[in-house]
Amino acid sequence: MAQKLKIMALGGLDEIGKNLYVYEYGKDILVVDCGMGFPDEDMYGIDVVIPDITYLVQNKDRIRGIVLTHGHEDHIGAMPYVMSKLDCPVYATRLTAGLVRLKLEEHGLAEKVKLITHSAGDVFKVGCFTCELIHVNHSIADSVAVAVKTPIGTVIHTGDFKIDLTPIEGGVFDFHRFAELGREGVLALLSDSTNVERPGYSESERHVGENMERLFRGCDKRIIVTTFASNVHRIQQIINCAAHYDRKVGVTGRSMENVLKLAVEEGYLNVPKGVLVDMNRISSLPPARVVIITTGSQGENMSALYRMAFSEHRQVKIGAGDRVIISASAIPGNERTVTKVIDELFWKGAEVIYDRSIDIHVSGHACQQEQKIMLALTRPRFFIPVHGEHRMLCRHAELAQEMGVAPANIVIAGVGEVVELTPKKIQKNGTVPSGRVLVDGTTEEGVENIVLRDRQHLAQDGMLVVVMTMSTQDGSLISEPEIITRGFVYVKDNAQLIEEMRRVVYESIEACERARITDWAEIKGRVKTNLSGYLYKVTRRSPMILPVIMEV
């Protein structure tokens, strides 16, 4: 009797980001993608959100390999953190492998991880699974879907895709191979849901280049363009425009510099000789002959564009002689940070071009008609929408029904839920450990929820330190308690409140003396409890209170 194929997501469902999908059959596990997510506004100090891989660690001896669909952060960003705990080969296309290698080198893991490169069309074994990479279009070069041939049938995992009939590089979407697999029989399709709410088709990347050329034509200002560092096709078009209008190109921002170097070395970017110049020379060139390509399209605090906007960049000062082109859309959750940077650029007097109506950015994700084409080509028996927030998954399920997939053959799963498939049936059956791990840049173990709650507490209500100098002989106060506040009240403006807090501290210690309590920990606990109750009653705030006893 055939065993059941299990599919589970440890990220990428009911959210945008941290895509990580697990295929399990018998004793073999295959992982597809290994991405990170962006922290929410209330995740103070958190740099990266990655999937909880407890289940993978528990079963690491069964993991036969990780296959990566493309090099975006939400598909490869967790690799250093995950590979520090796992030991298995990683399969990727050349550009994706290069980007992963850069990440692994930063974490000192490059020698540990076996990174195997493949091209679209390649077929290779990963345990009991046979994987075939299929060329798709997306907003980064070398993007592929994965056809996973299992002992009970073929599953197609699209990764992120769109159908671009006039791509910049790499050829059009591989209609032929998807159709062939559809004729052979597809057990299940896991498909990108990001743009399912948009009707029609996504625009071609070439359309951006045409509009970018119009923004360069006749412009006598310095041009600064920000886009995703990984979008080498967009970067190529910017460089082409610069070369056509006899402008020199400077590149700033660590990720942009790293990707540019890698893309040139691997042959994904063609930079005419003499076009690229060192950023230290930029200020000596006439503005009308300069283009700066920079990071910061999402308003990130430490990005080059952010530093330019807030006059912190060492080499670039923004002013009225600048045209700033934001060739990207805000990732959900980043709207406020992007708006903040745009406003600051306007304050500096720059001309800022960011309106979608100008079409200086196109999505890399399939809209409804493209998703219908994928369903029509592959004709899957079962359908699992992935890569999207819950409403997107639901809408994609409706789209699959419109294309003839039976409602009983569609499963909308959540992170950690196990989807079981046989040749005739699909169902949810149980869960595995899942969730999110918060990384603040100092540890690969993640930040505990209690630490995050403390940070949120401090941000909302501030902190209060009570320093009590006490005698080791009789436990009496030797001097007046010192009260230090941070983010709660300013001491000089609230002298009466400070005096009342001191009174509460005195009364708490006197009560301890009457009860013959001499344990320092219990005394601090009494002070904290009484002070907390008083402050909430008076201010309706609950600052973090840290009693400190100095023994004399």
ROMARNU-879020 format. One record per residue (C-alpha): x, y, z. Coordinates in steps of 0.2 Angstrom, whole numbers, padded with zeros to 4 digits, always signed. Example, Ala and Ser with C-alpha at 12.3 -4.5 7.8 and 13.67 -1.06 7.14 Angstrom:
<pts>
+0062-0022+0039+0068-0005+0036
</pts>
This chain:
<pts>
+0000+0000+0000+0007+0017-0005+0011+0029+0009+0004+0046+0010+0013+0062+0004+0013+0075+0018+0015+0093+0014+0017+0107+0027+0022+0125+0027+0032+0132+0041+0030+0149+0034+0022+0158+0019+0004+0155+0023-0008+0169+0030+0007+0180+0028+0019+0188+0015+0036+0182+0019+0046+0168+0027+0042+0155+0014+0047+0137+0019+0038+0122+0013+0041+0104+0018+0038+0088+0008+0038+0072+0017+0036+0054+0010+0041+0039+0021+0058+0042+0028+0063+0057+0016+0060+0075+0018+0063+0089+0005+0062+0107+0009+0057+0120-0004+0063+0138+0000+0070+0145+0016+0064+0163+0018+0063+0177+0031+0050+0190+0035+0050+0208+0040+0047+0213+0058+0031+0222+0063+0031+0240+0070+0029+0233+0088+0044+0221+0086+0056+0233+0094+0074+0230+0090+0070+0215+0079+0079+0214+0063+0073+0198+0055+0058+0186+0057+0062+0168+0052+0051+0152+0053+0052+0140+0068+0061+0125+0062+0059+0114+0077+0051+0101+0067+0066+0101+0054+0079+0100+0068+0069+0085+0076+0070+0076+0060+0086+0083+0053+0093+0065+0049+0078+0063+0037+0081+0079+0027+0088+0075+0010+0090+0093+0003+0084+0110+0001+0078+0117-0016+0077+0136-0018+0066+0144-0031+0074+0161-0032+0085+0173-0023+0073+0185-0014+0075+0187+0004+0057+0180+0008+0064+0164+0000+0082+0163+0005+0084+0175+0019+0083+0162+0033+0097+0151+0026+0111+0156+0037+0100+0153+0053+0093+0137+0047+0109+0130+0040+0118+0133+0056+0107+0119+0063+0105+0107+0048+0117+0097+0038+0110+0094+0020+0114+0099+0002+0106+0115-0005+0101+0115-0023+0099+0132-0033+0101+0141-0049+0117+0151-0052+0112+0168-0046+0102+0161-0032+0117+0151-0026+0128+0166-0028+0116+0176-0016+0115+0162-0004+0134+0161-0004+0136+0179+0001+0124+0176+0016+0133+0161+0021+0150+0169+0020+0144+0183+0032+0139+0170+0045+0155+0160+0043+0145+0145+0035+0151+0145+0017+0163+0130+0020+0150+0120+0030+0135+0120+0017+0136+0110+0001+0129+0121-0012+0124+0113-0029+0120+0124-0044+0107+0119-0057+0099+0127-0072+0081+0127-0078+0077+0111-0086+0089+0101-0075+0082+0085-0066+0090+0078-0050+0086+0066-0036+0084+0072-0018+0080+0056-0008+0065+0048-0015+0060+0064-0024+0065+0068-0042+0065+0087-0044+0064+0096-0060+0067+0115-0062+0056+0124-0074+0060+0142-0080+0047+0156-0075+0048+0175-0075+0049+0185-0060+0057+0201-0054+0074+0192-0051+0084+0182-0064+0086+0163-0063+0068+0160-0055+0061+0143-0057+0046+0132-0052+0050+0115-0045+0041+0099-0051+0043+0087-0037+0040+0069-0043+0035+0058-0028+0031+0040-0028+0012+0044-0029+0012+0058-0042+0020+0074-0047+0017+0090-0037+0021+0107-0045+0028+0121-0033+0027+0137-0043+0038+0148-0032+0035+0166-0037+0030+0169-0055+0023+0179-0068+0021+0177-0087+0031+0190-0096+0031+0189-0115+0044+0202-0117+0057+0198-0103+0073+0207-0102+0083+0191-0101+0081+0172-0099+0067+0169-0111+0048+0168-0108+0039+0157-0096+0040+0139-0100+0022+0136-0106+0028+0120-0115+0035+0111-0100+0020+0115-0089+0008+0109-0102+0018+0093-0104+0017+0089-0086-0002+0093-0086-0004+0080-0100+0006+0068-0090-0004+0071-0074-0001+0083-0060-0006+0077-0043-0006+0094-0034-0002+0112-0038+0005+0124-0025+0004+0141-0033+0009+0159-0029-0006+0169-0022+0001+0186-0020-0008+0196-0034-0024+0185-0034-0034+0201-0030-0028+0209-0046-0038+0206-0062-0029+0204-0079-0011+0202-0082+0005+0209-0074+0015+0221-0085+0031+0217-0093+0047+0222-0085+0052+0230-0102+0038+0242-0100+0047+0249-0085+0063+0252-0096+0052+0262-0108+0046+0274-0095+0063+0275-0086+0070+0281-0103+0057+0295-0104+0062+0301-0086+0080+0301-0092+0077+0310-0108+0080+0329-0107+0083+0329-0089+0097+0341-0083+0096+0335-0065+0106+0322-0056+0096+0306-0056+0095+0295-0041+0086+0278-0043+0081+0266-0029+0075+0249-0032+0076+0231-0025+0095+0226-0026+0090+0209-0032+0081+0215-0047+0095+0214-0059+0084+0216-0074+0079+0233-0067+0097+0238-0064+0101+0233-0081+0088+0245-0089+0094+0259-0078+0112+0256-0083+0106+0256-0101+0097+0272-0100+0113+0280-0091+0124+0274-0105+0112+0280-0119+0112+0298-0111+0131+0298-0107+0129+0297-0089+0141+0289-0076+0133+0277-0063+0138+0276-0045+0131+0263-0034+0128+0264-0015+0121+0253-0002+0130+0237+0003+0117+0224-0004+0116+0234-0020+0135+0234-0022+0136+0215-0018+0122+0210-0030+0130+0221-0044+0147+0213-0042+0140+0196-0042+0128+0199-0056+0142+0206-0067+0154+0191-0062+0140+0178-0067+0135+0187-0083+0118+0193-0078+0123+0211-0080+0131+0219-0095+0139+0236-0090+0147+0246-0104+0166+0250-0100+0168+0266-0091+0150+0269-0086+0153+0263-0068+0162+0276-0057+0168+0275-0039+0156+0285-0027+0170+0295-0021+0171+0303-0038+0152+0307-0040+0153+0324-0032+0166+0330-0045+0155+0326-0060+0141+0338-0067+0124+0333-0060+0117+0331-0078+0130+0317-0081+0127+0307-0065+0115+0292-0060+0116+0285-0043+0108+0268-0040+0104+0265-0022+0096+0254-0009+0082+0260+0002+0066+0257-0008+0057+0251+0007+0063+0266+0018+0075+0255+0029+0083+0265+0043+0101+0261+0038+0099+0261+0019+0108+0273+0008+0092+0282+0002+0087+0285+0020+0104+0292+0025+0103+0303+0009+0086+0309+0014+0091+0313+0032+0108+0321+0027+0118+0307+0035+0126+0300+0019+0144+0303+0017+0145+0306-0001+0128+0312-0007+0118+0328-0002+0101+0329-0008+0094+0345-0015+0084+0354-0028+0095+0348-0042+0090+0330-0039+0077+0319-0047+0074+0304-0036+0065+0289-0044+0057+0276-0032+0056+0261-0044+0048+0249-0032+0031+0247-0022+0030+0246-0003+0030+0229+0004+0014+0227+0015+0019+0234+0032+0032+0246+0025+0021+0260+0019+0024+0272+0033+0043+0270+0032+0043+0273+0013+0031+0288+0015+0043+0295+0029+0058+0295+0017+0048+0302+0002+0042+0317+0013+0060+0320+0019+0066+0320+0001+0052+0333-0003+0058+0344+0012+0075+0344+0004+0068+0351-0012+0071+0336-0023+0059+0331-0037+0052+0314-0031+0044+0302-0044+0035+0288-0035+0017+0288-0042+0011+0271-0048+0003+0279-0063+0020+0283-0070+0023+0264-0071+0041+0264-0065+0038+0248-0056+0029+0232-0061+0025+0217-0050+0034+0201-0052+0019+0191-0047+0005+0183-0058-0012+0192-0058-0028+0182-0060-0027+0178-0079-0009+0172-0077-0015+0161-0062-0029+0154-0073-0016+0150-0086-0006+0140-0074-0021+0130-0068-0026+0127-0086-0009+0121-0091-0006+0110-0076-0023+0103-0074-0020+0098-0056-0031+0085-0046-0028+0094-0030-0024+0113-0027-0016+0121-0012-0014+0140-0013+0002+0147-0005+0012+0163-0003-0001+0175+0003-0012+0182+0017-0027+0172+0021-0039+0182+0010-0027+0179-0005-0027+0160-0002-0046+0160-0001-0048+0170-0017-0035+0159-0026-0046+0144-0020-0061+0152-0028-0051+0155-0044-0046+0136-0044-0064+0131-0043-0069+0143-0058-0055+0133-0067-0064+0116-0063-0055+0110-0048-0067+0102-0036-0070+0111-0020-0066+0094-0010-0049+0094-0019-0044+0111-0013-0036+0114+0004-0032+0131+0012-0019+0127+0025-0011+0137+0039+0007+0137+0045+0011+0121+0054-0004+0111+0047-0001+0094+0039-0009+0091+0022-0010+0073+0018-0011+0067+0000-0015+0050-0008-0018+0048-0027-0037+0050-0023-0039+0060-0008-0032+0076+0001-0035+0081+0019-0028+0091+0034-0022+0079+0047-0013+0086+0063+0000+0099+0065+0019+0101+0068+0028+0113+0079+0028+0130+0070+0028+0149+0073+0041+0163+0071+0058+0166+0078+0063+0184+0081+0081+0188+0077+0089+0205+0083+0106+0203+0075+0115+0197+0091+0110+0179+0091+0105+0165+0080+0094+0158+0094+0081+0171+0092+0073+0183+0105+0061+0175+0117+0043+0182+0118+0046+0188+0135+0060+0199+0129+0049+0206+0116+0035+0209+0128+0048+0218+0139+0053+0229+0125+0035+0233+0121+0031+0237+0139+0046+0249+0139+0040+0257+0123+0023+0260+0130+0025+0264+0148+0044+0268+0151+0055+0262+0165+0057+0267+0183+0073+0262+0194+0072+0264+0213+0089+0264+0221+0088+0260+0240+0104+0261+0250+0101+0250+0265+0111+0244+0281+0117+0226+0281+0115+0226+0300+0097+0231+0303+0090+0233+0285+0086+0251+0288+0087+0265+0274+0103+0274+0276+0099+0288+0263+0084+0294+0254+0078+0283+0240+0084+0288+0222+0071+0287+0208+0077+0287+0190+0065+0287+0176+0067+0284+0157+0052+0286+0146+0040+0288+0160+0040+0306+0167+0053+0319+0167+0059+0321+0185+0061+0340+0186+0043+0343+0180+0035+0330+0191+0043+0334+0208+0027+0331+0218+0025+0314+0210+0043+0309+0213+0040+0314+0232+0024+0303+0233+0034+0288+0225+0047+0290+0238+0034+0290+0252+0027+0274+0245+0045+0267+0245+0047+0272+0264+0030+0265+0269+0034+0248+0260+0051+0247+0269+0043+0251+0286+0030+0238+0283+0044+0225+0280+0053+0231+0296+0037+0228+0306+0034+0211+0299+0053+0207+0302+0056+0204+0284+0075+0205+0280+0076+0195+0264+0082+0208+0250+0072+0199+0236+0056+0200+0246+0059+0218+0251+0061+0223+0233+0045+0213+0228+0035+0223+0241+0042+0240+0235+0039+0235+0217+0021+0229+0220+0016+0244+0231+0024+0257+0219+0016+0248+0204-0002+0249+0212+0001+0268+0217+0007+0273+0199-0007+0264+0190-0020+0272+0202-0013+0290+0199-0007+0289+0181-0015+0274+0173+0002+0269+0167+0012+0253+0172+0030+0257+0169+0043+0243+0171+0049+0245+0189+0067+0239+0194+0071+0240+0213+0089+0240+0217+0096+0238+0234+0114+0245+0238+0121+0236+0253+0131+0246+0265
</pts>
